[in-house]
Amino acid sequence: MEDNPSTAENSGRRNFLKTSSLAATSFMIVPRHVLGKGFIAPSDKLNIAGIGVGGKGKSDLAAFAKSPNVNIVALCDVDDRQAVESRARFPKAPYYKDFREMLAKERKNIDACSISTPDNTHAVATLAAMQLGKHVYTQKPLTHDIYESRILGQAAKKYKVITQMGNQGGSGNGVRRMKEIYDAGTIGEVHKVLAWTNRPVWPQAVPTDQSFEIPKELDFDLWLGPAKKVPYNQSYLPWNWRGWWPYGTGALGDMACHILDPVFRILPLDYPNSVECSVAGTWTFTLREQDHNPDWTPFSSSIHLNYPRKDNKGDIKLSWYDGGILPELPEELLPGEAFGNSDGGVLFIGSKGKLMADCYGANPRLLPLKANESINIPETIARVPNEDHYLQWVDACIAGYGKGVTSSPFEYAAPFAESILIGNLALRSWMLRDNPTAKKTADKYNGRKKLLWDAANMKITNYDPANQYVKRDYREGWSLVV
């Protein structure tokens, strides 16, 4: 897991240099492992392994395979049922259940890894690949907790591989056009941002007092990864894990990397210095005490973060809404005009005007909409060919570290994901029991509290119990060390 990938590669490079003078006048095609990490011979292809190859992992691999320069050379999934279609599509690729075994046995055949597991195992799989010198494409929200994001940000600098987080809108034309409109000064200085989503769209609050038999096709212990060992519950799989804190990151983790990308890509944000929230659904105090499960993510929530501007021009307040809760309609929006799209949207509120976009930063437009008829702002930012987030990463891997460019490298994605996950600190802290012996349910829980965040030290300074969610405890056999 933490071995140095350079030993075999350096040996191969020395052998190449030793014999190169004998073949100086001969044409030769050099394998990538001889040229060294991050380089690829002109006639060669990028060999990609998939970790998590069902669901989103299946579509991710299909997107990479569109490139004529890609081979899918290994597959890994803890659940044979989810892997059926990918195994049929790539029948020559060896199949594994444990990504650690796959990396150990296939490391010489792999150049890059696509990680599309539940959030719970993003970080451990990603770091293991990076430590072997493999390029990585990891699905959003990159990690399960804040500490893991900080670690992957450090790893990107140390291991010098091509990285990309799977927020596809980051390569879209919409966010680039939105930046051009903003940079032209059309809405002035932004002091407030509103963002919203239609998630969650998965079942929430599934009873846990039942016993279920583990399917023979599933290695449930590997599925749990670093999380504590618990009895199998069929509601975790195949994708309802998003509604369980030990494995997912809720509606915020699912969609904020898509919806808030324009915010972090365009505005001069630093880490937030405070966060607070309100929640509803299973966490309201109208239910029976036994219906309160701290492992459930809420049915709906609003989260409010305060960001100091990097240019020292005050603060930017960001409010997030999910589960059917929506911001107030802007007065400039006429009846019947869409507020974002069906998946959500984002609204910049500036000193001179308002700028809105759909989910993924798509379709940016000024409010009122008639204002868009008279703007003439030139295109100044280079576009990603075909807005293809996947093939951009493939091309960057082939170009090599220091040459290839991606839209969401971990240097950008890790602080972005970390900032988003601070919102979940507030949600999870809301459900903490301050007085577990109280007679009334409402008197047991912490409830709404403004948390003050010290980004440099990754710590809540005014409510220490919240810090247990900054870095979770891994069970024995799992670690995250750069």
C-alpha positions in Angstrom: 0.0 0.0 0.0 2.8 2.4 0.7 5.7 0.9 -1.3 7.8 3.1 -3.5 6.8 2.7 -7.2 10.1 4.0 -8.4 12.3 1.0 -7.7 11.3 -1.2 -10.7 10.9 1.8 -13.0 14.4 3.2 -12.1 15.9 -0.3 -12.7 14.3 -0.4 -16.1 15.5 3.1 -16.9 19.1 2.2 -16.0 19.0 -0.8 -18.2 17.7 1.3 -21.0 20.4 3.9 -20.6 23.1 1.2 -20.5 22.1 -0.3 -23.8 20.9 2.9 -25.6 24.4 3.7 -27.0 24.4 0.3 -28.8 21.1 1.1 -30.6 21.6 4.8 -31.1 21.1 4.6 -34.8 18.1 2.2 -34.6 14.5 3.1 -34.5 12.8 1.7 -31.4 9.5 2.0 -29.5 10.1 2.3 -25.8 7.6 1.0 -23.3 6.2 3.5 -20.8 7.6 1.8 -17.7 11.1 2.3 -19.2 10.5 6.0 -20.0 9.3 6.5 -16.4 6.2 7.5 -14.6 3.9 9.9 -16.4 5.3 9.2 -19.9 3.9 7.1 -22.7 5.3 5.9 -26.0 3.7 7.4 -29.1 2.3 4.0 -30.2 1.2 2.9 -26.8 -2.1 3.3 -24.9 -3.2 4.4 -21.5 -4.0 1.2 -19.5 -6.9 2.0 -17.0 -8.1 -0.2 -14.1 -11.6 0.3 -12.7 -12.2 0.2 -9.0 -15.9 0.0 -8.6 -17.3 -1.0 -12.0 -21.0 -1.1 -11.5 -23.4 1.9 -11.6 -21.4 5.1 -12.1 -18.2 3.1 -12.4 -19.7 1.3 -15.4 -20.5 4.5 -17.2 -17.1 6.0 -16.3 -15.2 3.1 -17.9 -17.4 3.4 -21.0 -16.6 7.1 -21.2 -12.8 6.4 -21.0 -13.1 3.6 -23.5 -14.4 6.0 -26.2 -10.8 7.1 -26.6 -8.8 5.0 -29.1 -5.8 5.6 -26.8 -7.3 3.6 -23.9 -7.2 0.0 -22.8 -9.4 -1.1 -19.9 -7.0 -3.7 -18.4 -8.4 -4.6 -14.9 -11.7 -4.6 -13.1 -12.5 -4.6 -9.4 -15.8 -4.7 -7.5 -16.9 -6.1 -4.2 -20.2 -7.1 -5.7 -20.3 -9.6 -8.6 -23.8 -8.5 -9.4 -22.8 -5.0 -10.1 -19.8 -6.0 -12.2 -21.7 -8.1 -14.7 -22.0 -5.6 -17.5 -18.4 -4.2 -17.2 -17.0 -7.7 -17.2 -19.0 -8.5 -20.3 -17.8 -5.4 -22.1 -14.2 -5.9 -21.2 -13.8 -9.7 -21.1 -10.0 -9.6 -21.3 -9.6 -7.6 -18.2 -8.8 -9.6 -15.1 -11.4 -9.3 -12.3 -10.8 -8.8 -8.6 -12.9 -8.1 -5.5 -10.1 -6.4 -3.4 -8.5 -3.4 -5.0 -5.4 -3.9 -2.9 -4.9 -7.4 -4.5 -5.6 -5.9 -7.9 -3.0 -3.2 -7.5 -0.4 -5.6 -6.2 -0.8 -8.1 -9.0 -1.5 -5.8 -11.9 0.7 -2.8 -11.0 3.0 -3.3 -14.0 0.0 -3.4 -16.4 -1.8 -0.4 -15.0 -1.1 3.3 -15.8 -4.2 4.8 -14.2 -7.2 4.0 -12.1 -10.8 5.1 -12.1 -12.3 5.1 -8.6 -16.2 4.9 -8.5 -16.9 3.2 -5.2 -19.1 4.5 -2.4 -17.7 7.7 -0.7 -16.5 5.5 2.2 -13.7 4.0 0.2 -12.7 6.8 -2.2 -9.7 8.0 -0.2 -8.1 4.7 0.6 -8.4 3.4 -3.0 -7.2 6.6 -4.5 -4.2 7.0 -2.3 -3.2 3.4 -2.8 -3.1 3.9 -6.6 -1.3 7.2 -6.3 1.4 5.6 -4.1 2.1 3.2 -7.0 2.5 6.1 -9.4 -0.8 5.6 -11.1 -2.9 8.5 -12.4 -6.3 8.7 -10.7 -9.8 9.8 -11.7 -12.0 9.8 -8.5 -15.7 10.4 -8.3 -17.1 13.3 -6.4 -17.2 14.4 -3.6 -13.6 13.0 -3.7 -13.6 11.9 0.0 -15.9 11.0 2.8 -14.4 13.3 5.4 -12.4 16.5 5.6 -9.1 15.0 6.8 -9.1 12.6 3.8 -9.5 15.6 1.4 -6.5 17.3 3.0 -4.5 14.1 2.7 -5.3 13.6 -1.0 -4.4 17.2 -1.6 -1.0 16.6 -0.1 -0.6 13.3 -2.0 -1.2 15.0 -5.3 1.9 17.2 -4.7 4.0 14.3 -3.5 3.3 11.6 -6.0 3.1 13.9 -9.1 0.4 12.0 -11.0 -2.4 13.3 -13.1 -5.6 13.7 -11.0 -9.2 14.6 -11.7 -12.3 14.6 -9.6 -15.5 13.5 -11.3 -17.5 16.7 -11.3 -18.1 16.7 -15.1 -19.5 20.2 -15.2 -16.0 21.5 -14.3 -15.1 20.9 -18.0 -18.3 22.4 -19.3 -18.7 25.5 -21.4 -21.3 26.9 -19.0 -18.9 27.6 -16.1 -16.4 29.2 -18.4 -19.0 31.4 -19.9 -20.3 32.3 -16.4 -16.8 33.4 -15.5 -16.5 35.5 -18.6 -19.8 37.3 -17.7 -18.7 37.7 -14.1 -15.2 39.0 -15.0 -16.8 41.6 -17.3 -18.1 43.3 -14.1 -21.8 42.8 -15.1 -23.0 42.0 -11.6 -20.4 43.8 -9.5 -19.0 42.3 -6.3 -20.8 39.2 -5.1 -21.7 39.1 -1.4 -24.3 36.3 -1.4 -24.7 32.9 -3.2 -27.8 30.7 -3.2 -27.6 27.0 -4.3 -30.2 24.2 -4.3 -30.8 20.7 -5.4 -33.6 18.2 -5.8 -31.7 15.5 -3.8 -32.1 13.3 -2.0 -33.9 11.0 -4.4 -33.0 7.8 -2.6 -34.9 6.1 0.3 -34.2 7.6 3.6 -34.8 6.3 7.2 -34.9 2.6 6.3 -35.5 0.5 9.5 -32.4 -1.2 10.8 -34.0 -3.7 13.2 -34.1 -6.5 10.7 -31.6 -9.2 9.9 -30.6 -9.9 6.3 -28.5 -12.6 4.8 -25.4 -11.4 2.9 -25.7 -12.2 -0.8 -23.2 -14.8 -1.9 -22.0 -12.4 -4.7 -21.1 -9.6 -2.2 -18.0 -9.3 0.0 -19.6 -7.1 2.6 -16.5 -6.8 4.7 -14.6 -5.3 1.7 -17.7 -3.1 1.0 -17.5 -1.6 4.5 -13.8 -0.7 3.9 -12.5 1.5 6.7 -16.0 1.8 8.4 -16.7 -0.2 11.5 -18.0 -3.7 11.2 -21.8 -3.9 11.4 -24.5 -6.4 10.3 -25.4 -6.4 6.7 -28.5 -4.3 5.7 -29.9 -4.7 2.2 -30.8 -1.0 2.2 -27.2 0.0 1.9 -26.9 -1.4 -1.6 -26.6 -0.8 -4.5 -26.7 3.0 -4.1 -28.9 3.9 -1.1 -25.6 4.2 0.9 -25.8 7.9 0.1 -28.4 8.2 2.8 -26.2 6.7 5.5 -23.4 8.7 7.1 -20.9 5.9 7.6 -20.8 5.3 3.8 -22.2 8.4 2.1 -22.2 12.2 2.4 -25.9 12.9 1.8 -27.4 15.4 -0.6 -24.6 17.9 -0.1 -21.9 15.4 -1.0 -23.8 14.0 -3.9 -24.6 17.3 -5.7 -22.6 20.2 -4.3 -19.5 19.4 -6.4 -21.7 19.8 -9.5 -23.7 22.8 -8.4 -21.1 24.8 -6.4 -18.3 24.4 -8.9 -18.9 27.8 -10.5 -18.7 29.3 -7.0 -15.3 27.9 -6.2 -14.0 28.3 -9.7 -15.1 31.9 -10.2 -15.3 33.7 -6.8 -12.3 34.6 -4.6 -13.2 32.2 -1.8 -11.1 31.0 1.0 -12.1 28.2 3.4 -15.3 29.1 5.4 -14.9 30.4 8.9 -18.4 29.5 10.1 -21.3 27.1 9.3 -24.8 26.5 10.6 -27.8 24.5 9.4 -31.4 23.6 9.9 -32.8 20.1 9.2 -36.1 18.4 8.7 -37.5 14.9 8.1 -36.5 12.0 10.3 -34.8 14.5 12.6 -37.8 16.5 13.6 -39.0 16.0 17.1 -42.4 14.7 16.1 -41.3 11.1 15.7 -40.8 8.4 18.3 -37.4 8.3 20.1 -36.6 4.9 18.5 -37.0 6.5 15.0 -34.0 8.8 15.6 -31.0 7.2 14.0 -27.8 9.3 14.0 -26.5 7.3 10.9 -29.3 8.7 8.7 -28.8 11.8 6.6 -31.7 14.2 6.8 -34.7 14.3 4.5 -34.0 18.0 3.9 -31.7 20.7 5.1 -30.5 24.3 4.7 -26.8 25.0 5.3 -25.3 28.5 5.6 -21.5 29.1 5.3 -19.6 32.3 5.6 -16.4 32.7 3.4 -13.8 35.5 3.9 -12.9 36.7 0.4 -9.3 36.2 -0.6 -9.1 39.8 -1.8 -10.1 41.1 1.6 -13.2 42.8 0.3 -15.5 41.4 3.0 -17.3 38.1 3.2 -19.4 35.9 0.9 -22.4 34.1 2.4 -23.3 30.9 0.8 -26.7 29.1 1.5 -27.5 25.6 0.4 -30.9 24.0 0.2 -31.9 20.4 -0.5 -34.8 17.9 -0.1 -37.4 20.2 -1.5 -36.5 23.3 0.4 -35.8 26.2 -2.0 -34.5 29.7 -1.7 -36.9 32.6 -2.3 -37.5 33.3 -5.9 -35.5 36.4 -7.1 -37.8 39.3 -7.8 -36.3 39.7 -11.3 -37.6 36.3 -12.3 -41.0 36.5 -14.0 -43.8 34.0 -13.4 -43.1 30.8 -15.5 -39.4 31.5 -15.9 -37.3 28.6 -14.6 -35.3 28.9 -11.4 -32.3 26.7 -12.3 -33.3 23.3 -13.7 -34.8 20.1 -12.4 -31.6 19.1 -10.7 -30.9 22.4 -9.0 -29.0 25.6 -9.6 -26.9 28.4 -8.3 -27.5 32.2 -8.0 -24.8 34.9 -7.6 -26.1 38.0 -6.0 -23.8 41.0 -6.7 -23.8 44.7 -6.0 -24.9 45.5 -9.5 -27.0 42.4 -10.5 -27.7 38.7 -10.4 -26.3 35.8 -12.4 -27.8 32.3 -12.4 -26.9 28.9 -13.8 -28.4 25.4 -13.8 -26.8 22.3 -12.3 -23.3 21.7 -13.6 -23.0 25.5 -14.2 -24.9 25.1 -17.4 -26.9 27.8 -19.2 -25.6 30.8 -17.3 -27.8 33.9 -17.6 -28.3 37.3 -16.1 -31.4 38.3 -14.3 -33.8 39.7 -15.5 -33.5 37.4 -18.5 -34.1 40.3 -20.9 -30.7 41.6 -19.8 -29.0 38.8 -21.8 -30.3 40.2 -25.1 -28.0 43.2 -24.9 -24.8 41.8 -23.5 -21.8 41.4 -25.8 -19.0 39.7 -23.9 -16.2 38.1 -25.9 -15.1 34.5 -25.3 -11.7 34.7 -23.5 -11.4 31.3 -21.8 -10.3 28.2 -23.7 -12.9 25.5 -23.8 -12.4 21.8 -23.2 -12.9 19.9 -26.5 -16.4 18.5 -26.5 -16.7 19.5 -22.8 -15.4 16.0 -22.2 -14.1 15.7 -18.6 -13.1 12.0 -19.1 -11.1 12.3 -22.3 -9.5 15.5 -21.0 -8.0 13.3 -18.1 -7.0 10.6 -20.6 -5.1 13.1 -22.8 -3.5 14.7 -19.7 -2.3 11.3 -18.5 -0.8 10.5 -21.9 0.9 13.9 -22.0 2.4 13.3 -18.5 2.7 15.1 -15.2 3.6 18.8 -15.7 2.3 18.8 -19.3 -1.2 17.4 -19.1 -4.0 19.7 -17.7 -7.3 18.7 -16.1 -10.2 20.9 -15.0 -10.5 19.4 -11.4 -7.0 18.3 -10.3 -6.8 17.5 -6.7 -4.9 20.8 -6.0 -8.3 22.4 -6.8 -10.7 19.5 -6.0 -9.4 18.7 -2.5 -9.9 22.1 -0.9 -13.2 22.4 -2.8 -14.4 19.0 -1.4 -13.1 19.8 2.0 -15.1 23.0 2.1 -18.2 21.2 1.1 -17.8 18.6 3.7 -17.7 21.3 6.4 -21.4 21.7 5.7 -21.8 18.1 6.8 -20.1 18.9 10.1 -23.0 21.1 10.9 -25.6 18.5 9.9 -24.0 15.7 11.9 -23.4 18.0 14.9 -27.1 18.9 14.9 -27.9 15.4 15.8 -25.4 15.0 18.7 -26.9 14.3 22.1 -25.8 17.1 24.5 -28.0 15.7 27.3 -28.8 12.0 26.6 -30.6 11.6 29.9 -33.2 14.3 29.2 -36.8 13.2 29.3 -37.8 15.0 26.1 -36.3 14.1 22.8 -36.0 17.7 21.9 -33.9 18.4 25.0 -31.3 15.7 24.1 -30.0 17.0 20.9 -27.6 19.9 20.2 -29.8 21.4 17.5 -28.9 24.5 15.6 -25.5 26.0 16.5 -23.1 28.2 14.6 -19.8 26.3 14.3 -16.6 28.3 14.0 -14.0 26.7 11.7 -10.2 27.0 12.0 -9.2 25.8 8.5 -5.4 25.8 9.2 -5.9 23.3 12.0 -9.0 21.6 10.6 -10.9 22.2 13.8 -14.2 23.5 15.1 -13.2 25.9 17.9 -16.4 26.5 19.7 -18.0 23.0 19.9 -15.5 20.2 20.3 -17.9 17.3 19.9 -18.2 18.3 16.2 -14.5 17.5 15.6 -15.2 13.8 15.7 -16.5 14.1 12.2 -13.4 15.9 10.8 -11.5 12.6 10.8 -13.2 9.3 11.3 -11.5 6.3 13.0 -10.6 3.6 10.6 -11.0 0.0 11.7 -8.0 -2.3 12.0 -6.4 -3.1 8.6 -7.1 0.2 7.0 -5.0 3.4 7.1 -4.4 6.6 5.2 -0.7 7.7 5.3 0.9 9.8 2.6 
